[in-house]
Amino acid sequence: MTTPDTPPLAVRPAQAAGLLNVSRRTICTLLARGELRSVRIGRARLIPRAELERLLNNPPGAASVEEAA
């Protein structure tokens, strides 16, 4: 259970899409490619918030500092 001050530990793909301002299809594509990790609990697929932060800090296809130099 979350309170208004505590964000959930994991979100569903549609919620993740809203948080990242991308389409649900983009989230599903990232999941299918293995570029975004998720867990299944029962029938629910959940994406940990830490995984969303990891994606933002290291997006797929982005050039690394070593490649840019």
ChimeraX attribute file (.defattr): number of C-alpha atoms within 10 A of each C-alpha:
attribute: neighborCount
match mode: 1-to-1
recipient: residues
	/A:1	6
	/A:2	8
	/A:3	7
	/A:4	6
	/A:5	6
	/A:6	8
	/A:7	11
	/A:8	12
	/A:9	12
	/A:10	18
	/A:11	19
	/A:12	16
	/A:13	21
	/A:14	14
	/A:15	15
	/A:16	20
	/A:17	18
	/A:18	11
	/A:19	12
	/A:20	14
	/A:21	9
	/A:22	12
	/A:23	14
	/A:24	17
	/A:25	12
	/A:26	12
	/A:27	21
	/A:28	15
	/A:29	13
	/A:30	15
	/A:31	15
	/A:32	11
	/A:33	10
	/A:34	10
	/A:35	14
	/A:36	19
	/A:37	15
	/A:38	19
	/A:39	12
	/A:40	9
	/A:41	8
	/A:42	6
	/A:43	6
	/A:44	11
	/A:45	14
	/A:46	18
	/A:47	22
	/A:48	19
	/A:49	17
	/A:50	11
	/A:51	15
	/A:52	21
	/A:53	12
	/A:54	12
	/A:55	16
	/A:56	11
	/A:57	10
	/A:58	12
	/A:59	14
	/A:60	11
	/A:61	6
	/A:62	10
	/A:63	11
	/A:64	10
	/A:65	7
	/A:66	6
	/A:67	7
	/A:68	7
	/A:69	6
